[in-house]
Amino acid sequence: MLGVAKVFGSGAQAIELFKDLDLVIRKGERIAIVGASGAGKSTLLHMIGTLEKPTTGKVLYGGRDIFLSQEKDLARFRNRHIGFVFQFHYLLPEFSALENVMMPGLIAGLPRGEIQSQSLALLDRLGLSHRLQHRVGELSGGEQQRVAVARALLLRPSLFLADEPSGNLDSRTGRTLHELLVTLNEELGLTMVIVTHNMELASMMHRTLRLVDGQLREE
């Protein structure tokens, strides 16, 4: 990200969230972004993930300004290269845990058998092999969060973005998830940017960046 600014509203009501913000993320790096509530951490994550466009500045992938792409190309890029875990899981309530995890692969048009096998392996690794056929409403908040993590990892994205990934988990389950994320980073070279208030998780990252007054400061 180069010279990024984000302004909401206009005129006297305008709120400038970021100004001339720069961020370089190296391949295979684990980064935690911390800061006070309302500082703009989620908005920053959405811009990194191409869901929200900066007011000015560039978001570069491989030297290319990704927001110069057509919307359909941008959507395809997100589906294949970026895995998201949001604070609100956005799981599809009419589908089972397994079907929710499989969804990105089905959208990408990959073979159903291959997708199902990978989904089963991820859910097993996240301790959900006994909940495969349960619909979203039958899962606890922590189980829904783990389903969302599995869905984000299904296509082995090059970039994993998470907004409070363990926020709804008890300490033991949260610690297991934290360790899994580190393992996946090391095994797959998976680049991670994680917004969190959990300083235990932040301490497991390569870098911790604090968002203060629209700028990132390395801790």
C-alpha positions as CSV (number, residue, x, y, z in Angstrom):
1,M,0.0,0.0,0.0
2,L,1.4,3.4,-1.0
3,G,0.2,6.8,0.1
4,V,-3.2,5.5,1.1
5,A,-5.8,7.8,2.4
6,K,-9.4,7.0,3.3
7,V,-12.0,9.7,3.8
8,F,-15.6,9.1,4.8
9,G,-18.2,11.8,4.1
10,S,-17.5,15.2,2.6
11,G,-17.2,18.8,3.5
12,A,-17.5,19.7,7.1
13,Q,-18.7,16.2,7.9
14,A,-15.6,14.5,6.3
15,I,-13.7,12.1,8.5
16,E,-10.1,11.2,7.4
17,L,-9.3,7.8,8.7
18,F,-5.9,7.4,7.0
19,K,-3.5,9.8,5.4
20,D,-0.3,8.9,3.4
21,L,-0.3,5.4,4.9
22,D,2.3,3.0,3.6
23,L,2.5,-0.8,4.3
24,V,4.8,-3.4,2.7
25,I,3.8,-7.0,3.4
26,R,6.5,-9.6,2.5
27,K,5.6,-13.0,1.2
28,G,5.2,-15.6,3.9
29,E,5.1,-13.0,6.7
30,R,2.7,-13.0,9.7
31,I,1.6,-9.6,10.7
32,A,-0.7,-8.5,13.6
33,I,-2.5,-5.2,13.4
34,V,-3.6,-3.9,16.8
35,G,-5.1,-0.7,18.1
36,A,-8.0,0.9,19.9
37,S,-11.6,0.2,18.8
38,G,-12.6,2.6,16.0
39,A,-9.0,3.2,14.9
40,G,-9.8,1.8,11.4
41,K,-8.2,-1.7,11.7
42,S,-11.1,-3.4,9.9
43,T,-11.3,-0.8,7.2
44,L,-7.5,-1.2,6.6
45,L,-8.0,-5.0,6.4
46,H,-10.8,-4.6,3.8
47,M,-8.6,-2.4,1.7
48,I,-5.7,-4.9,1.8
49,G,-8.3,-7.5,0.8
50,T,-9.6,-5.4,-2.1
51,L,-13.1,-5.1,-0.6
52,E,-12.8,-1.4,-0.1
53,K,-11.1,1.1,-2.3
54,P,-8.9,3.8,-0.8
55,T,-9.9,7.5,-1.5
56,T,-6.3,8.1,-2.8
57,G,-3.2,6.0,-3.0
58,K,-2.5,2.5,-4.4
59,V,-2.9,-1.1,-3.2
60,L,-0.3,-3.1,-5.1
61,Y,-0.1,-6.8,-5.7
62,G,3.1,-7.8,-7.5
63,G,3.6,-4.2,-8.5
64,R,0.2,-3.9,-10.0
65,D,-2.5,-1.5,-8.8
66,I,-5.2,-4.0,-8.1
67,F,-8.0,-1.4,-8.2
68,L,-7.4,-0.7,-11.8
69,S,-8.9,-4.2,-12.5
70,Q,-12.5,-4.7,-13.7
71,E,-14.8,-5.7,-10.9
72,K,-15.3,-9.2,-12.3
73,D,-11.5,-9.7,-12.4
74,L,-11.2,-8.3,-8.9
75,A,-13.8,-10.8,-7.6
76,R,-12.0,-13.6,-9.3
77,F,-8.7,-12.5,-7.8
78,R,-10.2,-12.4,-4.3
79,N,-11.7,-15.8,-4.7
80,R,-8.5,-17.5,-5.8
81,H,-5.8,-15.6,-3.9
82,I,-7.3,-14.1,-0.7
83,G,-8.9,-15.9,2.3
84,F,-11.0,-13.9,4.6
85,V,-12.3,-14.4,8.2
86,F,-14.6,-11.6,9.3
87,Q,-15.8,-10.7,12.7
88,F,-19.2,-11.7,11.5
89,H,-18.9,-15.0,9.9
90,Y,-21.2,-14.6,6.9
91,L,-21.9,-18.3,6.8
92,L,-24.9,-19.4,4.7
93,P,-27.5,-20.6,7.3
94,E,-29.3,-22.9,4.9
95,F,-26.2,-25.0,4.4
96,S,-24.2,-27.4,6.6
97,A,-20.7,-26.7,8.0
98,L,-19.2,-28.9,5.3
99,E,-21.1,-27.2,2.5
100,N,-20.1,-23.7,3.7
101,V,-16.5,-24.7,3.7
102,M,-16.8,-26.2,0.2
103,M,-18.5,-23.0,-1.2
104,P,-15.4,-21.1,-2.5
105,G,-14.3,-24.2,-4.4
106,L,-17.7,-24.7,-6.0
107,I,-17.7,-21.0,-7.0
108,A,-14.3,-21.5,-8.6
109,G,-15.6,-24.5,-10.5
110,L,-13.2,-27.1,-9.1
111,P,-14.1,-30.8,-8.9
112,R,-16.6,-31.5,-6.2
113,G,-14.8,-34.6,-4.9
114,E,-11.5,-32.8,-4.5
115,I,-13.2,-29.9,-2.7
116,Q,-15.0,-32.2,-0.4
117,S,-11.9,-34.1,0.5
118,Q,-10.0,-30.9,1.3
119,S,-12.9,-29.5,3.3
120,L,-13.2,-32.6,5.4
121,A,-9.4,-32.5,6.2
122,L,-9.6,-28.9,7.3
123,L,-12.7,-29.4,9.4
124,D,-11.0,-32.4,11.1
125,R,-7.9,-30.3,11.8
126,L,-10.1,-27.7,13.4
127,G,-11.8,-30.2,15.6
128,L,-15.2,-30.2,13.8
129,S,-15.3,-33.6,12.2
130,H,-18.3,-34.4,14.4
131,R,-20.2,-31.3,13.2
132,L,-20.0,-31.7,9.4
133,Q,-23.7,-32.0,8.7
134,H,-24.9,-29.4,11.2
135,R,-26.4,-26.2,9.9
136,V,-25.1,-22.9,11.0
137,G,-27.9,-22.3,13.5
138,E,-26.9,-25.6,15.2
139,L,-23.3,-24.5,15.8
140,S,-22.0,-22.5,18.7
141,G,-20.3,-19.1,18.0
142,G,-16.9,-20.7,18.3
143,E,-17.8,-23.5,16.0
144,Q,-19.1,-21.0,13.4
145,Q,-15.8,-19.1,13.7
146,R,-13.8,-22.3,13.0
147,V,-16.0,-23.1,10.0
148,A,-15.2,-19.6,8.7
149,V,-11.5,-20.2,9.1
150,A,-11.7,-23.5,7.2
151,R,-13.6,-21.9,4.4
152,A,-11.0,-19.1,4.1
153,L,-8.2,-21.7,3.9
154,L,-9.9,-24.1,1.4
155,L,-8.3,-22.8,-1.8
156,R,-4.9,-22.3,-0.1
157,P,-4.8,-18.6,-0.7
158,S,-1.6,-16.7,-1.0
159,L,-2.9,-14.1,1.5
160,F,-5.0,-14.9,4.6
161,L,-6.8,-12.0,6.3
162,A,-8.6,-12.3,9.6
163,D,-10.5,-9.9,11.8
164,E,-10.4,-11.1,15.4
165,P,-10.3,-14.8,14.3
166,S,-10.4,-16.1,17.9
167,G,-12.6,-13.4,19.3
168,N,-15.5,-15.8,20.0
169,L,-13.4,-18.8,21.2
170,D,-12.6,-19.9,24.7
171,S,-9.0,-19.7,25.6
172,R,-8.1,-23.3,25.0
173,T,-9.8,-23.4,21.5
174,G,-8.4,-20.0,20.7
175,R,-4.8,-21.2,21.5
176,T,-5.3,-24.3,19.3
177,L,-6.4,-22.0,16.4
178,H,-3.5,-19.7,17.0
179,E,-1.0,-22.6,16.8
180,L,-2.7,-23.9,13.7
181,L,-2.4,-20.5,11.9
182,V,1.3,-20.4,12.7
183,T,1.7,-24.0,11.5
184,L,-0.1,-23.2,8.2
185,N,2.0,-20.1,7.7
186,E,5.2,-22.2,8.1
187,E,4.0,-25.2,6.1
188,L,2.4,-23.4,3.2
189,G,4.3,-20.1,3.2
190,L,0.9,-18.5,3.8
191,T,1.1,-14.7,4.2
192,M,-1.1,-13.6,7.1
193,V,-2.5,-10.2,8.2
194,I,-4.5,-10.5,11.4
195,V,-6.4,-7.8,13.2
196,T,-6.6,-8.7,16.9
197,H,-7.0,-7.5,20.4
198,N,-5.4,-10.7,21.6
199,M,-1.8,-10.0,22.5
200,E,-1.0,-13.7,22.9
201,L,-1.9,-14.1,19.2
202,A,0.0,-10.9,18.3
203,S,3.1,-12.1,20.0
204,M,3.1,-15.2,17.7
205,M,3.4,-13.0,14.6
206,H,6.6,-11.8,12.9
207,R,5.6,-8.2,13.3
208,T,3.0,-6.3,15.3
209,L,1.8,-3.0,13.9
210,R,-0.2,-0.6,16.0
211,L,-2.7,1.7,14.2
212,V,-2.7,5.1,15.8
213,D,-4.0,8.4,14.4
214,G,-4.2,6.9,10.9
215,Q,-0.6,5.6,10.8
216,L,1.0,2.2,11.5
217,R,3.7,2.0,14.1
218,E,5.9,-1.1,14.6
219,E,5.9,-2.4,18.1
